[in-house]
Amino acid sequence: MKIVKSPDLNSLRVFVAVAEAGGFTAAAQRLSIAKSRVSLQISQLEKTLGVQLFHRTTRQVSLTRAGDSLLAESAPLLSGLQDVLEQAGRDSVELNGVLRISAPVDFAVQTLAPLVSEFATRHPRLQLELCSSDRILDPVREGIDLSFRVGWLQDSSQRAVKLRDFDQYLVAAPSYLARAGRPESPAQLGAHAWLALTLLRSPLTWTFEAADGACERVQLQSALKVDSATVLRALLLQGAGISVLDQPSAQEALATGRLVRLLEGWSLPQGGIHAVYPPGRYTSVKARAFVDFCRGFLSPG
């Protein structure tokens, strides 16, 4: 009787990584192994199964019909197996493996870096990778285990945990106010140099609420636009104009007088700090542990 060799589970894990990442190079980076090893694992798996799993060209890698079927059947099972294994070791003092985290640059510098440092000290067997970018990275393609969002979630269906709320402040530098004057109402903002952060859905439309509940919505114009909250703050400090900063980003400059809060009788909608898990049912124990750790530092009170 012919004995059929069973596929190596590690080869299945590599197969899923290639399928989700869309290529051998991206999968190798995600798994922290050599690209040649990824290629060898896939070739061995195809030989064992007797089918071709990927269409390969010089520009892209795509699933065959057999590969698509294998992905649909194996990915949930592998996630479930990993979940069982990690849950069994959840009470272990030591975390291990790789935890890849993405966060906006300003949040990473001001808030997350010291937390990552402390978490790494507490878990020396864990490899942490902090990817700082003001652009939203694809968690599947980039192999991100946990993403932080500051502001509002663009997709309400995301698997997210809100860690805290924060206020938003209208601010400018004293040098700008000495030159252009101080606005006394939201309606007067149209006469000022507005700095627009293009990462926002509506960087030129803002709704202010007065203490008595009255709302005033303003539509602004901007000759200076940026795609980074860090750059926005730098321009504000240089006296380039007026804009909105989240309270964590503005607090130090406000305390030292380098920025001035404007229209304090009016409030802007609150934003939030969210920890976002990748799509799918599975969430790694490492990611959950880091979120719990951050919650203790970021939660108000």
C-alpha positions as CSV (number, residue, x, y, z in Angstrom):
1,M,0.0,0.0,0.0
2,K,1.4,3.4,-1.0
3,I,1.9,5.8,2.0
4,V,1.0,9.4,1.3
5,K,3.3,11.8,3.0
6,S,1.4,14.4,5.1
7,P,2.2,18.1,4.5
8,D,4.4,19.8,7.0
9,L,2.4,22.2,9.2
10,N,5.1,24.7,8.9
11,S,4.9,24.6,5.1
12,L,1.2,25.3,5.5
13,R,2.0,28.3,7.7
14,V,4.4,29.6,5.0
15,F,1.8,29.0,2.3
16,V,-0.8,31.1,4.2
17,A,1.7,33.9,4.7
18,V,2.5,34.0,0.9
19,A,-1.2,34.0,0.0
20,E,-2.0,36.7,2.5
21,A,1.0,38.9,1.8
22,G,0.8,38.5,-1.9
23,G,4.3,37.5,-2.6
24,F,7.4,35.5,-1.5
25,T,9.4,38.5,-0.5
26,A,6.6,40.0,1.6
27,A,6.0,36.6,3.3
28,A,9.7,36.2,4.1
29,Q,9.7,39.6,5.8
30,R,6.5,38.8,7.7
31,L,7.9,35.5,8.9
32,S,11.5,36.8,9.5
33,I,13.0,34.1,7.3
34,A,15.0,34.0,4.1
35,K,13.1,34.3,0.8
36,S,14.8,31.1,-0.4
37,R,13.4,29.2,2.5
38,V,9.9,30.4,1.6
39,S,10.3,29.3,-2.0
40,L,11.7,25.9,-0.8
41,Q,8.8,25.3,1.6
42,I,6.2,26.1,-1.1
43,S,7.9,23.9,-3.6
44,Q,8.0,21.0,-1.1
45,L,4.3,21.5,-0.3
46,E,3.3,21.5,-3.9
47,K,5.3,18.3,-4.5
48,T,3.7,16.7,-1.5
49,L,0.2,17.6,-2.5
50,G,0.8,17.0,-6.2
51,V,-0.7,20.3,-7.3
52,Q,0.4,23.8,-8.2
53,L,-0.6,26.3,-5.5
54,F,0.6,29.6,-7.1
55,H,0.8,31.2,-10.5
56,R,4.3,32.8,-10.6
57,T,5.4,35.6,-12.8
58,T,8.2,38.1,-12.6
59,R,5.8,40.7,-11.3
60,Q,3.3,38.9,-9.1
61,V,2.2,35.8,-7.4
62,S,-1.4,34.6,-7.4
63,L,-3.3,31.6,-6.2
64,T,-4.4,28.8,-8.5
65,R,-7.8,27.3,-8.0
66,A,-6.2,24.5,-5.9
67,G,-4.3,27.2,-3.9
68,D,-7.4,29.2,-3.3
69,S,-9.3,26.1,-2.0
70,L,-6.4,25.2,0.3
71,L,-6.2,28.7,1.7
72,A,-10.0,28.7,2.5
73,E,-9.7,25.4,4.3
74,S,-6.4,25.7,6.0
75,A,-6.2,29.3,7.2
76,P,-9.0,29.1,9.8
77,L,-7.6,25.7,11.1
78,L,-4.1,27.1,11.5
79,S,-5.5,30.2,13.2
80,G,-7.5,28.0,15.6
81,L,-4.5,25.8,16.3
82,Q,-2.3,28.8,17.0
83,D,-5.0,30.2,19.3
84,V,-5.2,27.0,21.2
85,L,-1.4,26.8,21.7
86,E,-1.1,30.5,22.7
87,Q,-4.1,30.2,25.1
88,A,-2.4,27.2,26.7
89,G,0.6,29.3,27.4
90,R,-1.2,32.6,28.2
91,D,-0.3,32.4,31.9
92,S,3.4,32.0,31.0
93,V,5.6,34.8,32.4
94,E,7.6,35.0,29.2
95,L,6.2,36.0,25.8
96,N,8.2,35.0,22.8
97,G,8.2,35.3,19.0
98,V,7.7,38.5,17.0
99,L,5.2,41.3,17.7
100,R,4.9,43.9,14.9
101,I,3.2,47.1,15.8
102,S,2.3,50.1,13.6
103,A,1.5,53.6,14.9
104,P,1.5,57.2,13.6
105,V,4.9,58.9,13.9
106,D,4.0,61.5,16.5
107,F,2.2,59.0,18.7
108,A,5.0,56.5,18.4
109,V,7.6,59.2,19.4
110,Q,5.7,60.8,22.3
111,T,3.7,58.0,23.8
112,L,4.4,54.5,22.4
113,A,8.2,54.4,22.4
114,P,8.6,54.4,26.2
115,L,5.8,51.8,26.5
116,V,7.5,49.5,23.9
117,S,10.8,49.9,25.7
118,E,9.3,48.9,29.0
119,F,7.4,46.0,27.5
120,A,10.5,44.7,25.8
121,T,12.4,44.9,29.2
122,R,9.6,42.8,30.8
123,H,9.6,40.2,28.0
124,P,13.2,39.8,26.9
125,R,12.4,36.7,24.7
126,L,10.0,38.8,22.6
127,Q,11.1,40.5,19.4
128,L,9.3,43.8,19.0
129,E,9.1,45.7,15.7
130,L,7.6,49.2,15.8
131,C,6.7,50.5,12.4
132,S,6.0,54.3,12.6
133,S,4.1,55.8,9.7
134,D,1.4,58.4,9.3
135,R,0.0,56.3,6.4
136,I,-2.3,53.4,7.3
137,L,-0.5,50.1,6.6
138,D,-2.2,47.0,5.4
139,P,-2.0,44.7,8.4
140,V,-2.2,41.5,6.3
141,R,0.3,42.5,3.6
142,E,2.7,44.0,6.1
143,G,2.3,41.3,8.7
144,I,1.2,43.8,11.4
145,D,-0.1,42.2,14.6
146,L,-1.4,45.4,16.1
147,S,-2.0,48.9,14.8
148,F,-2.7,52.1,16.8
149,R,-5.0,54.8,15.4
150,V,-5.2,58.3,16.8
151,G,-8.4,60.2,16.0
152,W,-11.3,58.3,14.4
153,L,-11.6,54.8,12.9
154,Q,-12.3,55.0,9.2
155,D,-14.0,51.7,9.3
156,S,-16.4,51.1,12.2
157,S,-16.3,47.3,11.6
158,Q,-12.6,47.1,12.5
159,R,-11.7,44.9,15.5
160,A,-10.6,47.7,17.8
161,V,-10.2,48.5,21.4
162,K,-10.6,52.1,22.5
163,L,-7.8,52.9,25.1
164,R,-8.9,56.5,25.9
165,D,-10.5,59.6,24.6
166,F,-8.8,63.0,24.1
167,D,-9.7,66.6,23.5
168,Q,-8.7,68.6,20.4
169,Y,-7.4,72.1,20.7
170,L,-7.4,75.0,18.2
171,V,-3.8,76.4,18.5
172,A,-1.3,78.8,17.1
173,A,2.1,80.2,18.1
174,P,2.4,83.6,19.8
175,S,4.5,84.8,16.8
176,Y,1.6,84.1,14.4
177,L,-1.0,85.8,16.7
178,A,1.3,88.9,17.0
179,R,1.3,89.1,13.3
180,A,-2.3,88.2,12.3
181,G,-4.3,88.8,15.4
182,R,-6.4,86.5,17.5
183,P,-9.7,85.1,16.3
184,E,-12.6,85.7,18.7
185,S,-15.1,83.3,17.1
186,P,-15.1,80.3,14.7
187,A,-16.5,82.5,11.9
188,Q,-13.3,84.6,12.0
189,L,-11.1,81.6,11.2
190,G,-11.7,82.2,7.5
191,A,-9.6,85.3,7.6
192,H,-6.6,83.3,9.0
193,A,-3.9,81.1,7.5
194,W,-5.2,77.6,8.1
195,L,-2.9,74.6,8.1
196,A,-4.6,71.5,6.8
197,L,-3.8,67.9,7.8
198,T,-4.7,65.8,4.7
199,L,-4.8,62.6,6.7
200,L,-8.2,63.7,8.0
201,R,-11.4,63.0,6.1
202,S,-12.4,66.6,6.1
203,P,-9.3,68.7,7.0
204,L,-11.1,72.0,6.0
205,T,-14.5,71.4,7.7
206,W,-14.8,71.8,11.5
207,T,-17.7,71.9,13.9
208,F,-17.4,74.0,17.1
209,E,-19.7,73.7,20.1
210,A,-20.3,76.5,22.6
211,A,-20.9,75.9,26.3
212,D,-24.6,76.6,25.8
213,G,-24.8,73.9,23.2
214,A,-24.8,76.1,20.1
215,C,-22.9,74.7,17.2
216,E,-21.0,76.5,14.4
217,R,-19.7,74.7,11.4
218,V,-16.9,76.4,9.4
219,Q,-15.6,75.7,6.0
220,L,-12.0,76.9,5.6
221,Q,-9.5,77.4,2.8
222,S,-5.8,76.4,3.1
223,A,-2.7,77.3,1.1
224,L,-0.5,75.0,3.2
225,K,-1.4,71.3,3.5
226,V,0.6,68.5,5.1
227,D,0.3,64.7,5.4
228,S,2.0,64.4,8.8
229,A,0.8,65.4,12.2
230,T,4.5,65.8,13.2
231,V,5.1,68.2,10.4
232,L,1.8,70.1,11.2
233,R,3.0,70.7,14.8
234,A,6.4,71.8,13.6
235,L,4.8,74.4,11.3
236,L,2.5,75.6,14.0
237,L,5.5,76.1,16.3
238,Q,7.2,78.1,13.5
239,G,4.2,80.5,13.4
240,A,2.9,79.4,10.0
241,G,-0.8,79.5,10.9
242,I,-3.6,78.1,12.9
243,S,-4.8,74.5,13.1
244,V,-6.1,71.7,15.4
245,L,-3.9,69.4,17.5
246,D,-4.9,66.5,19.7
247,Q,-4.3,67.2,23.4
248,P,-1.4,64.8,23.8
249,S,0.5,66.4,20.9
250,A,-0.2,69.9,22.1
251,Q,0.1,69.7,25.9
252,E,3.9,70.3,26.2
253,A,4.0,73.2,23.8
254,L,0.9,74.7,25.6
255,A,2.6,74.3,29.0
256,T,5.7,76.1,27.8
257,G,3.9,78.9,26.0
258,R,5.2,77.9,22.6
259,L,1.6,77.4,21.5
260,V,-1.5,79.2,22.6
261,R,-5.0,77.6,22.8
262,L,-7.6,79.6,21.0
263,L,-11.4,79.9,21.3
264,E,-11.4,78.1,24.7
265,G,-15.2,78.8,25.0
266,W,-15.7,76.5,22.1
267,S,-15.0,72.7,22.0
268,L,-14.3,70.4,19.1
269,P,-15.3,66.7,18.8
270,Q,-13.3,64.3,20.9
271,G,-10.9,61.9,19.3
272,G,-9.8,58.5,20.6
273,I,-6.7,56.3,20.8
274,H,-7.6,52.8,19.4
275,A,-5.7,49.6,19.3
276,V,-6.7,47.8,16.1
277,Y,-6.3,44.1,15.5
278,P,-5.9,42.6,12.0
279,P,-9.1,41.2,10.3
280,G,-10.2,37.7,11.1
281,R,-11.1,35.8,14.3
282,Y,-7.6,35.2,15.5
283,T,-5.8,37.6,17.8
284,S,-2.3,36.7,19.1
285,V,-1.7,36.5,22.8
286,K,1.3,38.9,22.4
287,A,-1.0,41.6,20.9
288,R,-3.6,41.2,23.6
289,A,-0.9,41.4,26.3
290,F,0.6,44.6,24.8
291,V,-2.9,46.2,24.6
292,D,-3.6,45.3,28.3
293,F,-0.2,46.7,29.2
294,C,-0.9,50.0,27.3
295,R,-4.3,50.3,28.8
296,G,-2.8,50.6,32.2
297,F,-0.8,53.6,31.1
298,L,-3.2,55.3,28.7
299,S,-6.6,54.9,30.4
300,P,-7.6,58.1,32.2
301,G,-7.4,58.2,35.9
